[in-house]
Amino acid sequence: MPQSVAETARALALELLEKTGLRAGQTVIVGCSTSEIAGQRIGTSSRSEIGAEVFGALNGVFKKHGVFLAAQCCEHLNRAVIIEREASEGLEIVNVLPIPSAGGAFAAAAYSGFADPVAAEEIKADAGLDIGGTLIGMHLKRVAVPLRLETDHIGKAAVLGARTRPKLIGGSRAQYDDRY
């Protein structure tokens, strides 16, 4: 029996936490196409109810673990991110209010669901979830490492995970600390 969108989103959040070892105070960037979840082409059929379900499930898990969720807006808002003000220190705040048709249903749900939301031009997150081909790479710290997730779809949308690690300096003979 297929899981609901909310159940799948919760499973994704828990799996990402497990595989990345994220700690309290770190940030996850999430790009989410509700159109793709519904089986439509990205950007063609934004669904507020799906955005709210996915946001509620992800934010519930991440918040419980002290991890900040950053919601990537769509290209109409230059992929700005919506985040809680307490996580925005050092970020350039921009003046925008996402709606389903400009920003996306997921970002609009984040703006409505956060206690004190702000929009930032960019962020350098510690890990990420790309739901439906939203291209979150611009908001990940260097160096991004792809993650294979057991939960690789939500609805009809493909899901890709990412974690980051510090840059490896020293060439081919260098060793690195894989705790990051």
Protein Blocks (a to p, Z undefined) as FASTA:
>chain_A
ZZdfklmmmmmmmmmmmmnopaehiacdddddfklmnopaehilccfklmmmmmmmmmmm
mmmnopacdddddfkloopacddfklmgoiacddddddfknnpjklmmmmmmpmbdcddf
bdcdfbdcdehhlopmlmgccdddddddfblcghjbccdddddddddehijmbccdfkZZ
